[in-house]
Amino acid sequence: MKKIANTTSKMLIAFMMIVFFACNDDDDDNNGGSGGGSDWEQLETGTDVNALNDVVFKNVDEGWVVGNDGILLLTFDGGETWENKSLGDEHLNKTLYLNDSSAWIVGDNKTILFSNNKWESHQAQSSPVTADFNDVFFISKTKGWIAGVDTEGKGLILTTNNGGQTWNLQTTPVETFGLNEIHFTDAETGFAMGELGTFLKTTDGGQTWLHMEHLTGKGINSLDFVNYQDAYGVGDKGLFFYTFDGGESWEVGGEITVTKLNDIFYVDDMIGWIVGSGGMIYYTLNSGYSWYVSAISTNADLRSIWFVHSKLGFCVGEAKNLNGVVYRFKTE
């Protein structure tokens, strides 16, 4: 969808990422109904768990949040009210749903949970190794992958061909540090990223994983494909990187902050959002040519962001008082 595929455009993106802090949402013209800080509000969830780690929404009404100590928060009215569920004692790090009723949650100490009835009940799936799992991705109802870190701090990847009835360990390069993100653009081509700039690619469904070119020594925390060609990622110490050719080549943009960036989410090919530590939220309305600070009144470590559409979004994290927080962006 993007019309950005040449070197000049890439150089412009990198330059704009360096200077974008000169912009902020004090200028009403920048808000456009899609970024002003006044549109964020903290929601009451009824939980005092110390960290919320991931949020997803299926539609304007139905969404869920996972966090530490096995907490699952469910809403069926767009965040007005939340139902608290306990799924055990382990920290839950990432959740995923498919277009049908299938959904997964992964977390620490080899936690893999599956539900096909909106979490009215769930099944624990078996892992062949003890590890903390940080991300899960399915390309179909049966074919999926999990990325994480083992007890020795090494990155690992599991795969399933039967919807998680069995999970198998894939072979990764020797010097693979903990993995935070995994994404496949089709059944064969995938990327896994994580600590100390670990950046792996497969072109055979994960039978072999190889190190990509060394982009950075900074930890990589999140990757979002806008379409099959264009993707953006963020990481530690303000890391921002991107591809416009489906991952054949990657570029590192300017360092956009000295703080940690935890998650990136593009609503469409024009509007994107980033959250990070210190309560920082950034947004773009023009595919990333310029970015603005969304002045949310919090110092929380914001860990995940999700938008249903350009006028409705949610982010979650951990406040300095060690309580989990949920914020909603809503505008007409």
C-alpha positions as a LaTeX table, in Angstrom:
\begin{tabular}{lrrr}
\hline
Residue & $x$ (\AA) & $y$ (\AA) & $z$ (\AA) \\
\hline
Met1 & 0.00 & 0.00 & 0.00 \\
Lys2 & 2.88 & 2.39 & 0.70 \\
Lys3 & 4.36 & 4.22 & $-2.21$ \\
Ile4 & 7.78 & 4.30 & $-0.48$ \\
Ala5 & 10.25 & 1.90 & $-2.01$ \\
Asn6 & 13.33 & 3.83 & $-3.06$ \\
Thr7 & 16.55 & 4.92 & $-1.37$ \\
Thr8 & 15.59 & 8.60 & $-1.23$ \\
Ser9 & 12.39 & 7.80 & 0.66 \\
Lys10 & 14.25 & 5.56 & 3.08 \\
Met11 & 16.77 & 8.31 & 3.79 \\
Leu12 & 13.92 & 10.71 & 4.43 \\
Ile13 & 12.30 & 8.30 & 6.89 \\
Ala14 & 15.58 & 7.96 & 8.79 \\
Phe15 & 16.04 & 11.74 & 8.89 \\
Met16 & 12.52 & 12.39 & 10.10 \\
Met17 & 12.96 & 9.85 & 12.88 \\
Ile18 & 15.94 & 11.85 & 14.12 \\
Val19 & 14.13 & 15.18 & 14.23 \\
Phe20 & 10.58 & 14.18 & 15.08 \\
Phe21 & 10.88 & 15.15 & 18.74 \\
Ala22 & 10.64 & 18.76 & 17.62 \\
Cys23 & 6.96 & 17.98 & 17.05 \\
Asn24 & 4.42 & 17.60 & 19.84 \\
Asp25 & 0.68 & 17.56 & 20.16 \\
Asp26 & 0.44 & 21.12 & 21.44 \\
Asp27 & $-0.24$ & 22.01 & 17.81 \\
Asp28 & $-3.89$ & 21.17 & 17.30 \\
Asp29 & $-3.32$ & 20.80 & 13.57 \\
Asn30 & $-1.29$ & 17.68 & 14.29 \\
Asn31 & $-4.04$ & 15.91 & 16.18 \\
Gly32 & $-6.44$ & 15.42 & 13.32 \\
Gly33 & $-8.79$ & 13.56 & 15.66 \\
Ser34 & $-6.24$ & 10.77 & 15.88 \\
Gly35 & $-3.52$ & 11.64 & 18.36 \\
Gly36 & $-4.27$ & 14.29 & 20.96 \\
Gly37 & $-3.32$ & 13.36 & 24.50 \\
Ser38 & $-6.68$ & 14.54 & 25.84 \\
Asp39 & $-8.28$ & 11.55 & 24.09 \\
Trp40 & $-6.55$ & 9.02 & 26.39 \\
Glu41 & $-8.25$ & 7.99 & 29.63 \\
Gln42 & $-7.32$ & 5.47 & 32.30 \\
Leu43 & $-9.86$ & 2.68 & 32.77 \\
Glu44 & $-10.86$ & 0.99 & 36.01 \\
Thr45 & $-10.27$ & $-2.76$ & 35.73 \\
Gly46 & $-10.73$ & $-3.92$ & 39.31 \\
Thr47 & $-7.31$ & $-5.57$ & 39.52 \\
Asp48 & $-4.20$ & $-4.63$ & 41.46 \\
Val49 & $-1.84$ & $-7.01$ & 39.65 \\
Asn50 & 1.55 & $-5.35$ & 39.32 \\
Ala51 & 1.99 & $-5.48$ & 35.54 \\
Leu52 & $-0.16$ & $-5.88$ & 32.44 \\
Asn53 & 1.85 & $-7.07$ & 29.45 \\
Asp54 & $-0.33$ & $-7.39$ & 26.36 \\
Val55 & $-3.69$ & $-6.25$ & 24.96 \\
Val56 & $-5.71$ & $-7.39$ & 21.93 \\
Phe57 & $-9.21$ & $-6.57$ & 20.67 \\
Lys58 & $-11.28$ & $-8.62$ & 18.24 \\
Asn59 & $-13.74$ & $-5.78$ & 17.59 \\
Val60 & $-14.98$ & $-2.57$ & 19.22 \\
Asp61 & $-16.51$ & $-4.51$ & 22.11 \\
Glu62 & $-14.50$ & $-7.65$ & 22.76 \\
Gly63 & $-10.92$ & $-7.62$ & 24.01 \\
Trp64 & $-8.59$ & $-9.03$ & 26.61 \\
Val65 & $-5.45$ & $-8.17$ & 28.54 \\
Val66 & $-2.87$ & $-10.52$ & 30.07 \\
Gly67 & $-0.40$ & $-9.79$ & 32.85 \\
Asn68 & 1.70 & $-11.04$ & 35.70 \\
Asp69 & 0.56 & $-13.66$ & 38.20 \\
Gly70 & $-1.74$ & $-15.35$ & 35.69 \\
Ile71 & $-4.17$ & $-12.45$ & 35.29 \\
Leu72 & $-6.56$ & $-12.30$ & 32.35 \\
Leu73 & $-8.90$ & $-9.32$ & 31.94 \\
Leu74 & $-11.89$ & $-9.65$ & 29.60 \\
Thr75 & $-14.20$ & $-6.94$ & 28.31 \\
Phe76 & $-17.27$ & $-7.30$ & 26.13 \\
Asp77 & $-18.32$ & $-3.64$ & 26.13 \\
Gly78 & $-15.30$ & $-1.81$ & 24.79 \\
Gly79 & $-13.54$ & $-1.47$ & 28.13 \\
Glu80 & $-16.40$ & $-0.04$ & 30.17 \\
Thr81 & $-16.32$ & $-3.09$ & 32.45 \\
Trp82 & $-13.76$ & $-5.87$ & 32.90 \\
Glu83 & $-14.00$ & $-9.45$ & 34.10 \\
Asn84 & $-10.99$ & $-10.74$ & 36.04 \\
Lys85 & $-9.86$ & $-14.33$ & 35.57 \\
Ser86 & $-6.95$ & $-16.22$ & 37.09 \\
Leu87 & $-5.13$ & $-18.60$ & 34.77 \\
Gly88 & $-2.56$ & $-19.72$ & 37.31 \\
Asp89 & 0.45 & $-18.08$ & 38.93 \\
Glu90 & 2.84 & $-17.57$ & 36.01 \\
His91 & 3.45 & $-14.26$ & 34.26 \\
Leu92 & 1.48 & $-14.13$ & 31.00 \\
Asn93 & 3.37 & $-12.25$ & 28.29 \\
Lys94 & 1.53 & $-12.42$ & 24.98 \\
Thr95 & $-1.87$ & $-13.30$ & 23.56 \\
Leu96 & $-3.14$ & $-13.99$ & 20.04 \\
Tyr97 & $-6.50$ & $-14.68$ & 18.44 \\
Leu98 & $-7.44$ & $-15.96$ & 15.00 \\
Asn99 & $-10.46$ & $-14.85$ & 13.01 \\
Asp100 & $-12.47$ & $-17.74$ & 14.39 \\
Ser101 & $-12.74$ & $-18.46$ & 18.10 \\
Ser102 & $-9.21$ & $-19.85$ & 18.49 \\
Ala103 & $-6.92$ & $-17.97$ & 20.90 \\
Trp104 & $-3.60$ & $-18.54$ & 22.65 \\
Ile105 & $-1.72$ & $-17.09$ & 25.60 \\
Val106 & 1.96 & $-17.74$ & 26.30 \\
Gly107 & 4.02 & $-16.90$ & 29.36 \\
Asp108 & 6.75 & $-17.85$ & 31.79 \\
Asn109 & 7.72 & $-21.37$ & 32.85 \\
Lys110 & 6.60 & $-23.03$ & 29.57 \\
Thr111 & 3.05 & $-21.65$ & 29.77 \\
Ile112 & 0.98 & $-22.27$ & 26.63 \\
Leu113 & $-2.79$ & $-21.84$ & 26.96 \\
Phe114 & $-5.50$ & $-22.34$ & 24.34 \\
Ser115 & $-9.20$ & $-21.47$ & 24.26 \\
Asn116 & $-11.91$ & $-21.74$ & 21.62 \\
Asn117 & $-14.79$ & $-20.31$ & 23.66 \\
Lys118 & $-13.73$ & $-16.75$ & 24.57 \\
Trp119 & $-11.79$ & $-17.99$ & 27.61 \\
Glu120 & $-14.82$ & $-19.44$ & 29.36 \\
Ser121 & $-12.49$ & $-22.42$ & 29.66 \\
His122 & $-8.99$ & $-23.20$ & 28.41 \\
Gln123 & $-6.52$ & $-26.02$ & 27.90 \\
Ala124 & $-2.85$ & $-26.06$ & 28.83 \\
Gln125 & $-0.70$ & $-27.23$ & 25.93 \\
Ser126 & 2.54 & $-29.10$ & 26.52 \\
Ser127 & 5.98 & $-27.67$ & 25.82 \\
Pro128 & 8.97 & $-29.96$ & 25.13 \\
Val129 & 11.30 & $-27.56$ & 27.00 \\
Thr130 & 11.28 & $-25.36$ & 30.08 \\
Ala131 & 11.37 & $-21.75$ & 28.94 \\
Asp132 & 9.76 & $-18.33$ & 29.25 \\
Phe133 & 7.67 & $-17.66$ & 26.14 \\
Asn134 & 7.40 & $-14.07$ & 24.89 \\
Asp135 & 5.47 & $-14.29$ & 21.62 \\
Val136 & 3.15 & $-16.55$ & 19.65 \\
Phe137 & 2.15 & $-16.39$ & 15.98 \\
Phe138 & $-0.15$ & $-18.55$ & 13.83 \\
Ile139 & $-0.27$ & $-18.38$ & 10.04 \\
Ser140 & $-3.35$ & $-20.66$ & 10.01 \\
Lys141 & $-5.53$ & $-22.49$ & 12.51 \\
Thr142 & $-3.06$ & $-25.38$ & 12.66 \\
Lys143 & 0.38 & $-23.91$ & 11.87 \\
Gly144 & 2.08 & $-21.71$ & 14.46 \\
Trp145 & 5.27 & $-20.75$ & 16.27 \\
Ile146 & 6.32 & $-19.59$ & 19.74 \\
Ala147 & 9.46 & $-17.61$ & 20.59 \\
Gly148 & 11.14 & $-17.20$ & 23.96 \\
Val149 & 14.18 & $-17.78$ & 26.12 \\
Asp150 & 15.38 & $-20.93$ & 27.86 \\
Thr151 & 16.76 & $-21.30$ & 31.39 \\
Glu152 & 20.28 & $-20.48$ & 30.14 \\
Gly153 & 19.25 & $-17.23$ & 28.46 \\
Lys154 & 19.31 & $-18.62$ & 24.93 \\
Gly155 & 16.60 & $-17.94$ & 22.38 \\
Leu156 & 14.36 & $-20.76$ & 21.20 \\
Ile157 & 11.49 & $-21.37$ & 18.81 \\
Leu158 & 8.72 & $-23.96$ & 18.97 \\
Thr159 & 6.41 & $-24.93$ & 16.12 \\
Thr160 & 3.16 & $-26.84$ & 15.72 \\
Asn161 & 1.35 & $-28.27$ & 12.69 \\
Asn162 & $-1.77$ & $-29.36$ & 14.55 \\
Gly163 & $-3.02$ & $-26.33$ & 16.42 \\
Gly164 & $-0.81$ & $-26.90$ & 19.45 \\
Gln165 & $-1.71$ & $-30.50$ & 20.21 \\
Thr166 & 2.04 & $-31.05$ & 19.94 \\
Trp167 & 4.85 & $-28.48$ & 19.93 \\
Asn168 & 8.34 & $-29.23$ & 18.61 \\
Leu169 & 11.64 & $-27.42$ & 19.11 \\
Gln170 & 13.21 & $-25.89$ & 16.02 \\
Thr171 & 16.97 & $-25.49$ & 15.56 \\
Thr172 & 18.32 & $-21.95$ & 15.98 \\
Pro173 & 21.89 & $-20.68$ & 15.51 \\
Val174 & 24.27 & $-21.20$ & 18.41 \\
Glu175 & 24.59 & $-17.51$ & 19.33 \\
Thr176 & 20.89 & $-16.77$ & 19.66 \\
Phe177 & 19.89 & $-14.63$ & 22.62 \\
Gly178 & 16.42 & $-14.42$ & 24.12 \\
Leu179 & 13.67 & $-13.88$ & 21.53 \\
Asn180 & 10.87 & $-11.36$ & 22.07 \\
Glu181 & 9.07 & $-11.35$ & 18.71 \\
Ile182 & 8.18 & $-13.79$ & 15.94 \\
His183 & 6.26 & $-13.10$ & 12.72 \\
Phe184 & 5.62 & $-14.96$ & 9.48 \\
Thr185 & 4.54 & $-13.33$ & 6.24 \\
Asp186 & 3.59 & $-16.70$ & 4.76 \\
Ala187 & 4.00 & $-20.37$ & 5.67 \\
Glu188 & 7.69 & $-20.33$ & 4.72 \\
Thr189 & 9.08 & $-16.85$ & 5.43 \\
Gly190 & 9.44 & $-15.72$ & 9.02 \\
Phe191 & 11.45 & $-13.47$ & 11.33 \\
Ala192 & 12.41 & $-13.81$ & 14.99 \\
Met193 & 14.00 & $-10.98$ & 16.97 \\
Gly194 & 15.14 & $-10.28$ & 20.49 \\
Glu195 & 17.87 & $-9.39$ & 22.93 \\
Leu196 & 21.17 & $-7.75$ & 21.93 \\
Gly197 & 19.91 & $-7.27$ & 18.40 \\
Thr198 & 19.25 & $-10.95$ & 17.71 \\
Phe199 & 17.64 & $-11.08$ & 14.25 \\
Leu200 & 16.79 & $-14.42$ & 12.61 \\
Lys201 & 15.11 & $-15.29$ & 9.31 \\
Thr202 & 13.75 & $-18.50$ & 7.81 \\
Thr203 & 12.57 & $-19.24$ & 4.28 \\
Asp204 & 11.51 & $-22.84$ & 4.91 \\
Gly205 & 8.96 & $-22.55$ & 7.69 \\
Gly206 & 11.59 & $-22.67$ & 10.41 \\
Gln207 & 13.39 & $-25.87$ & 9.45 \\
Thr208 & 16.47 & $-23.65$ & 9.29 \\
Trp209 & 16.95 & $-20.26$ & 10.95 \\
Leu210 & 19.85 & $-18.00$ & 9.98 \\
His211 & 21.19 & $-14.76$ & 11.44 \\
Met212 & 20.24 & $-11.72$ & 9.39 \\
Glu213 & 22.64 & $-8.85$ & 8.77 \\
His214 & 23.68 & $-7.18$ & 12.03 \\
Leu215 & 21.35 & $-4.20$ & 12.38 \\
Thr216 & 22.01 & $-3.22$ & 15.96 \\
Gly217 & 23.25 & $-4.41$ & 19.32 \\
Lys218 & 20.12 & $-3.08$ & 20.99 \\
Gly219 & 17.30 & $-5.35$ & 22.12 \\
Ile220 & 14.40 & $-5.66$ & 19.67 \\
Asn221 & 10.98 & $-5.71$ & 21.31 \\
Ser222 & 8.25 & $-5.42$ & 18.67 \\
Leu223 & 7.63 & $-5.74$ & 14.93 \\
Asp224 & 4.51 & $-4.81$ & 12.97 \\
Phe225 & 3.90 & $-5.68$ & 9.32 \\
Val226 & 1.56 & $-3.12$ & 7.75 \\
Asn227 & 1.30 & $-5.31$ & 4.66 \\
Tyr228 & 3.41 & $-8.01$ & 3.01 \\
Gln229 & 6.11 & $-5.51$ & 2.07 \\
Asp230 & 6.26 & $-2.81$ & 4.75 \\
Ala231 & 7.10 & $-3.38$ & 8.40 \\
Tyr232 & 8.34 & $-1.30$ & 11.32 \\
Gly233 & 10.01 & $-2.35$ & 14.55 \\
Val234 & 11.16 & $-0.81$ & 17.84 \\
Gly235 & 13.46 & $-1.74$ & 20.68 \\
Asp236 & 15.73 & $-0.60$ & 23.47 \\
Lys237 & 17.27 & 2.88 & 23.69 \\
Gly238 & 14.91 & 4.35 & 21.11 \\
Leu239 & 15.61 & 1.79 & 18.38 \\
Phe240 & 13.45 & 2.18 & 15.26 \\
Phe241 & 13.91 & 0.09 & 12.09 \\
Tyr242 & 11.94 & $-0.79$ & 8.98 \\
Thr243 & 11.71 & $-2.67$ & 5.68 \\
Phe244 & 9.88 & $-1.80$ & 2.47 \\
Asp245 & 10.66 & $-5.00$ & 0.57 \\
Gly246 & 9.12 & $-7.76$ & 2.67 \\
Gly247 & 12.18 & $-8.18$ & 4.87 \\
Glu248 & 14.79 & $-8.70$ & 2.15 \\
Ser249 & 16.61 & $-5.68$ & 3.53 \\
Trp250 & 16.25 & $-3.64$ & 6.71 \\
Glu251 & 17.23 & $-0.11$ & 7.68 \\
Val252 & 17.79 & 1.42 & 11.11 \\
Gly253 & 16.23 & 4.87 & 11.48 \\
Gly254 & 17.37 & 7.66 & 13.73 \\
Glu255 & 17.37 & 7.04 & 17.47 \\
Ile256 & 14.02 & 8.48 & 18.48 \\
Thr257 & 14.58 & 8.54 & 22.23 \\
Val258 & 17.06 & 7.28 & 24.79 \\
Thr259 & 14.37 & 5.24 & 26.53 \\
Lys260 & 13.00 & 1.78 & 25.81 \\
Leu261 & 10.30 & 1.36 & 23.16 \\
Asn262 & 8.14 & $-1.68$ & 23.84 \\
Asp263 & 5.51 & $-1.96$ & 21.12 \\
Ile264 & 4.49 & $-0.59$ & 17.73 \\
Phe265 & 1.09 & $-0.84$ & 16.04 \\
Tyr266 & 0.02 & 0.49 & 12.65 \\
Val267 & $-3.73$ & 1.06 & 12.26 \\
Asp268 & $-3.30$ & 1.31 & 8.50 \\
Asp269 & $-0.55$ & 2.35 & 6.10 \\
Met270 & $-0.71$ & 5.96 & 7.36 \\
Ile271 & $-1.46$ & 5.90 & 11.10 \\
Gly272 & 0.97 & 4.26 & 13.51 \\
Trp273 & 1.55 & 4.25 & 17.27 \\
Ile274 & 4.50 & 3.47 & 19.55 \\
Val275 & 4.54 & 3.01 & 23.34 \\
Gly276 & 7.47 & 2.81 & 25.73 \\
Ser277 & 8.82 & 3.37 & 29.19 \\
Gly278 & 8.12 & 6.58 & 31.09 \\
Gly279 & 4.57 & 6.74 & 29.78 \\
Met280 & 5.72 & 7.75 & 26.30 \\
Ile281 & 3.29 & 7.41 & 23.39 \\
Tyr282 & 4.11 & 8.54 & 19.87 \\
Tyr283 & 1.98 & 8.61 & 16.73 \\
Thr284 & 2.29 & 9.29 & 13.03 \\
Leu285 & $-0.42$ & 10.32 & 10.60 \\
Asn286 & 1.72 & 10.11 & 7.45 \\
Ser287 & 3.35 & 6.66 & 7.37 \\
Gly288 & 6.19 & 7.71 & 9.65 \\
Tyr289 & 7.50 & 10.78 & 7.82 \\
Ser290 & 6.82 & 12.72 & 11.02 \\
Trp291 & 5.99 & 11.60 & 14.55 \\
Tyr292 & 4.30 & 13.41 & 17.44 \\
Val293 & 4.26 & 12.95 & 21.19 \\
Ser294 & 0.86 & 12.06 & 22.60 \\
Ala295 & 0.79 & 13.74 & 25.99 \\
Ile296 & $-0.67$ & 11.09 & 28.25 \\
Ser297 & $-0.47$ & 11.91 & 31.96 \\
Thr298 & 1.40 & 8.89 & 33.28 \\
Asn299 & 4.92 & 7.69 & 34.03 \\
Ala300 & 3.94 & 4.05 & 33.54 \\
Asp301 & 6.03 & 1.54 & 31.65 \\
Leu302 & 3.66 & 1.06 & 28.70 \\
Arg303 & 4.17 & $-2.40$ & 27.23 \\
Ser304 & 1.52 & $-3.02$ & 24.59 \\
Ile305 & $-0.79$ & $-1.03$ & 22.29 \\
Trp306 & $-3.68$ & $-2.13$ & 20.07 \\
Phe307 & $-6.07$ & $-0.15$ & 17.89 \\
Val308 & $-9.43$ & $-1.44$ & 16.67 \\
His309 & $-9.59$ & 1.45 & 14.20 \\
Ser310 & $-8.14$ & 4.95 & 14.00 \\
Lys311 & $-10.51$ & 6.34 & 16.62 \\
Leu312 & $-10.41$ & 3.54 & 19.21 \\
Gly313 & $-7.32$ & 2.07 & 20.83 \\
Phe314 & $-5.95$ & 0.66 & 24.08 \\
Cys315 & $-2.57$ & 0.42 & 25.77 \\
Val316 & $-1.46$ & $-1.36$ & 28.94 \\
Gly317 & 1.51 & $-1.46$ & 31.25 \\
Glu318 & 2.85 & $-1.07$ & 34.76 \\
Ala319 & 2.61 & 2.14 & 36.78 \\
Lys320 & 5.33 & 3.32 & 39.14 \\
Asn321 & 3.16 & 2.28 & 42.09 \\
Leu322 & 3.50 & $-1.27$ & 40.71 \\
Asn323 & $-0.14$ & $-1.49$ & 39.64 \\
Gly324 & $-1.19$ & $-2.61$ & 36.17 \\
Val325 & $-2.85$ & 0.11 & 34.08 \\
Val326 & $-5.16$ & 0.17 & 31.04 \\
Tyr327 & $-5.67$ & 3.30 & 28.94 \\
Arg328 & $-8.22$ & 3.86 & 26.20 \\
Phe329 & $-7.99$ & 6.26 & 23.27 \\
Lys330 & $-11.42$ & 7.23 & 22.02 \\
Thr331 & $-12.43$ & 10.08 & 19.78 \\
Glu332 & $-15.32$ & 10.92 & 17.50 \\
\hline
\end{tabular}
